[in-house]
Amino acid sequence: MATTRAANTKKTTSRTAPPPAEATTPATLRKRELIERVTAETGLKWRDVKAIADAVLSVMGQAVGEGQTLALEPLGKLRVARTAENGAARVLTCKLRQKPLVAAGE
């Protein structure tokens, strides 16, 4: 009887179905983790890195909000493609162009 039930409940998947989002979407990098990574990479103190990160993010946010294009290697070139007002918030659609990653041995 168990084999009959298993045969009747077998799931079929479509070949056009997208993969699960959690399998393809990387985790979000939050400011706290950014500061931790920079602190580990540079050896600077947390409070120093936090002050610099806050200033850099503020300047970048203001520039993007004004519609400026950011050309910041190795991040890449970021430009505002579209702006829309959505109730209490402004929605900016941006495009980021990055150079291809080069392997360490190349």
ABEGO torsion letter per residue (X at the ends): XAAAAAAAABBBBBAABBBBAAAABBBBBBAAAAAAAAAAAAGBBAAAAAAAAAAAAAAAAAAAAAGBBBBBOAAEBBBBABBBBBEABBBBBBBBBBBBBBBAAX
